């Protein structure tokens, strides 16, 4: 399931939700209730043009109560103070502090590389997710009185809906037809990356639930004070999806197709679980690779050189240009991301007579390999190379890992061979 949530300030000219909104309805009431639901879902907000109003970097101070700190045990009437602020670049936070929040939010076994400081800062430093491209960094930071960071949230002020993989253009059209502006809006997400994971990244303390609520409150207050149309949290974790509904967010659901690993011990065992015709097709596909004089290599960390990234950028542009896509990522991004993330990067490449002809970019998480981008030399075509590079070659662990190709909303678990 691909999920998203949206929050908008209720508008007095709309009125309240119908009493049966979100509940099962009879066939007789479908026509009326559906129409009412659409109106209230789409048109929260003021019936006037939305113009972003800059706000102070400080979003306020909050008091936590009932935590198990020694200080509060000695003085129960004294709460722990937390200040929340907005920063214009992730570089204003150290990688150690940001990554500590991200790792606590997922747990080491579920480490999500896209939430890391290295990935997000690479997007900013190389001009991919910046104000000039419609992604103005506005990250949320929660600190205690000793300046320790207790939680963060990746947030962007958006002037469009591109690069989100959740399509809300109909919402924008509806706003404009009603005489209101949909942009700018706030987007809490990982840019250009439809990978599910936590979005409110909180340290694992005894008061983490309160810090979560503080950040959510600050996000909603920021949306209201900035006078933007809405706040969207896209591809959150399942737990966040349910929690944020209880805090006034409107839920949206998308679809992803997942292939589950059934504890296959080898690639051949995986094939034996298929029909004979499909098993035969895959084996024939794989035989085409050496028959075309292609050599496959899996490169990690220091093994990936500058020439690999330069070639891969050419392959990436070939894919976006041929598929009517947008080249959101710059050449410098791949160099910077590769340098910062090291062994968390797996680049599968195909060579012909020592010349690179194709590549597939993967990021390695705690229990997941994320297949993110693919491309090949625009001058040639090699049958079956796409699946060989993106799926069959991902075999780097002694235990089966899950692989997700998120660009097309497919997740696949590949067995080891």
N, C-alpha and C positions, 0 to 999 in steps of 0.2 A: 504494500500500500504506500503510495506517495501522498503526503499530507501537507497542508498549509493552513495557516490561521491568519485572520485579519481582524483588526480592531479599528473602529471608527467612533467618533464622538456622536452620541445620539442627537438627533435634530428635532426641535419642537414641532416642525411642520409635518413630520412624518407620523408621529404618534407612537404607540406601543406595538410590540409584536402581537399577532393574534394569539389567543390562548392555546391554540393547538399547534403553534409553530414548532417544528422539530419532532412532533409526535405522529404516530400512525393516524391516518384519516380514512374515512369511508370513501367509496367511489363517488358518492353524491357531492362530497365536499371538496374533491380534488381541484376542480376548476377554480373555485373561489380562493381556497387556501393557498394554492400554488401561486396565484397572482399576487396575493398579499405578501407571501414570503419573498418573492422576487423584489418587490418594492422596498421592503424594510432592509433586505440584505444589501441592496445596491446603493441606496440613497441616504445613508447616514451622512450627516455633514451639513454645513451651512449652504444655503442656496445663493452662493455668490462665488466669484472667482477666488481661488485659493492662492494666496501669496505667502511664501515661506517667510516667517519672522525669525531672525536670528535670536538665539537665547544665550544666557550666560552659560559658561562651561560647567558651573555648579548646578546640579539638579536637586540639591537639598540634602538635609541630614535626617537620618532615621534612627530610631532606637529599637534595639533588639531586646527582648525580654525572655526570661525562662531558660537561658542557655546554661551550660554546665561549667562555665569558667570559674576558676578559683575566686576571682574578684567578685563575681556575682553571688557565689555561695556565702562569702563573708558579708556582702551588702546586697540583699535581694532587691532592695528598692532602687538600686542603681542599674540602669540599663546600659547595654553596650552600644556606643554610638557608631553609626556607619554613614559615611558621606558618599554620595553618588555624583559622578561628573561625566562629562562628555569630552572625548579627545578627538582631534582632527587627523591623527595618524596612529597606527598601531606601533610605530617606532617610538612613541612616547611611553611605551611600556616595555620592560625588559622581556626578552624571550623566555627567561626562566620563570618569571611571574605569570605570564600569559599561559605558557605550556603547563604550568602546575595546575592552573584552573581547568584547562582542557583535559588533562589526564585524570584529574579527580572526577570530572563530569562523566567521563566514559568508563574509567577503570582501565588499568594497564592492558588487560586482556582484550579490550575493545578499542584500543587506541585508534583515533581517527586522524590521519595525516592532514586532511584538509582543514582541520581546526587549529593546526599548529601555527605558531608565530612565523616560522620559516615560509610556509605556503602563503599566508595572508600578507606578510610584509613584502614578499616577492611581487605580488600583484600590485601593491602600491608603489614600490620603488621603481618598477619598470613601466609605469604609466598605463596599466591595465584597468585597475579599479581606483580611479581618481576623479576629482571634480570635472575635469575636462572631458571625460568619457561618460559622464552622467552617473558616476558612482562616487559620491562625496563621502569619505570616511567620517563616521560620527559615532565611534565606538563608546560603549558604556563601561565605566569602571566603578566598582564599589570597594571602598577602603575603610579600615577601622581607624581608631584614634592614633594608632602607632604607624599609620601609613602602609600597613600590610594589605595587599590586595586580596579580597575575599571572593570576588566574582567579576566576570567580564561578559560582554555580549558583542559580537561583531554586528555593527549596524551601519547602514549607508543611506544617505539621502539621495533618492533616485529621481531623475528627470525623464525617465522612460521605463519600459518594462522588458527591455532586451537583456539576454544573458541570465535569465532567472529560471527558465524551464518550467515555470508555472504561468500559464497564459491568461492574463486578466485584461486583454485589450477590449473585451466586450464591456467590462466594468468602466474603463476609461471612456468608451463611446457613450455609455449610458450617462455618465457624469456630464459630458459635453452636451449631449442632447437635452439635458435638464438645465443647462445654463451654468454649470459648475465646472471647475477644473479638477482633474484627477491627479495631475502632477504639480508639484513634487509630492512624493510619498516616502515613507521610511520603510526600509527593507532589512530585516534581520536574517542574515543568510551567509553562505559562502559564495562569493561571486562566481558565475559561470560553472557551477558545480552542483548538479542535482543528486547529492549524496545525503541520505538521511543521517542525522546525528543530533546531539544536543545543541541548542542555540544559546541557552542561558548557562554559562560555564561557571560553576560555583565550586569553591574549595570544600573538601570533605571535612567539615567541622560539625560540632553538635548543634549549631544554629544555621545549617545550610539551607533548610527550608525557608527560614525567615529571610535570609539573604536573597533567595530566589524571588520571594514575594516583593522584596524591596526593589529589585531590579525591574520586575514587571511593572510595578507602580510607577517607577521612574520613566520607563518607556512610554507608558500611557500619558503621563504628565507632559513629557517632552512632545508627544504628538499633538496634544491640545495647545500647549504654549507656542509651538512653532506654526500653528494654524495650517498644517498640511492635511491632506484629505484622509490619510489612513496610515496604519502601521501593519506590515505583513511579516509573519515569521514563517519561512518556507522550509520544508523538509526537516521539521523538528523530530525529536525522538518520540516514540509512541507515548511514553510517560508524560512528556511535555504537552503533547497534543491534547491529552485528557485534562491535565491540570490547567492549561490555559483556557479551555472552554469554561471552566468554573470561574475564571477571572474575567469573563466578558468578551472573549474572542469568538469570532464566527469561524466555524470549522469548514474546511474544504478538503475533498478527497480526490486523489488521482489514482492511477493504476500502474503497477509495475509487475512484470512477469519474472518469477524466480524459479530457477532450476536447483533442486536440492541434492546435495551429495548424500548418497545412501551408504556411507561408510565403505566406498570402493577402495580396495587395497592397491589397485593398479589401473592404468588406463585401459588395458585389455578387459579387466573385470567390468569397468564401466561400459565398454562396448558390448559385452556379452549380455547386458541388461536391455539391449535394444533389439528391435526386429532385425532379421538377417539382412534385409535390403538396406537399412540405414547403417548398420555396421559395415557392410561392404562399401557403401558410398564414402564413409569417413576414411576408411583405409585406402581407398583409391585416391581420395583428395590428398592425403599425406604423401603418397608415392609421387605425386606431381611435383613436389618441392625439389627433391634431388634430381628428378628428371629434367628440370629446368635449369640445372646447374646453380641452384640457390643454396646458400649456407645460412643457417639460422644461429644467432648468438643472443645470449641473455646477459646484459650488462648492468652492473650495480655500482653506485657510489663512484669511487675513483676510476673505475673502468670506463666511465662515460666521459669522453673528451669533448673539447670545443667543436671539433668537426662533426661529431655525432649530433650535437644540438643544432648546428647550422643546417645539416642535412634534414634533420627531423622537422625543423621549422618550414623548410621547403615542402616537405611531405604534408604537413599540417595545412599549409596554405592551399595546396592542391585539393585537399578534402573540402575545405570551407568554400573554395571558389567553385568547385563542381557541384556542391550540394546546396547552393544558394544560401550558404551560411555566412556568418560574420566572423572575421578573424579577430576575436576579442583579445587574444594573447599575442604579445610581441616576441620578437626573436630574443631580446634580452631577458624576457621572463624565464624562458627555458634554461638559459645559462645560470641565472640567479637562483632559481628554484633548485636546480640540480646541485649547485654549490652549497646551498644552505641545508638541504634535506638529506644529502649523502646516501646512505644505504637504504633509506626509505623509498628510494626511486629505483624502479626496474624498467629498463628500456630494452625491449625485444627488437632486434634489427635483422633484416635480411640483406645478405651481400651476394653479389654476383661478380666473380673474379676480383674480389677485394674492394668492390665499389658498392656503397650503400644504395639500396633501391627501395627500401620500405622500413617502417618502424611502428611500434605500438608502445605508448607510454602507460605505465602502471605505477601506482603508489601503494606502498605496503603498510597495512595497518596491523593492529594487534592479532586479529584472526582472519583478516580479509586482505586480498589483493584487489585493488580497484583499477580496472582497465578503463582508462579515461579517453585517450585520443589515439587515432590511427591515421596513417597517410602513406602514400607511395610516390615514386617518381612519376611525374605527369607524362613522361614520354613513352612509358611502357606499361604493359598489363600482364600480370602473372596470375593465371587461374589458381584459385584455392589459397592464395597467399594470405588473404585477409584473415581467414579463420585460423590458419597455422600460426600467424603472428599474435593474434589477439586471444586465442583460446588454447590451442594444443601445446604451445610452447611454455605456458605458465606452469612450471613444475620446479619450484625452488626449495620446497620445504619437505621435511620428513613426514609431516602430517598434512592431510588434505586441507587446503585453504579455500575460502569462498572468494569468488571473483565476481565483481559487479561492473558491467559495462553501462555506465549511467547515462551516457549520451543518448542511448536509445531505450533507456529504462528497462534494461535486462540485467538480472543478476544471476551469476552462474557459479557454482562450486565445482572446481576442477580437481580430480583426483591426482595423486602422485603417480608417476610411472617409474 
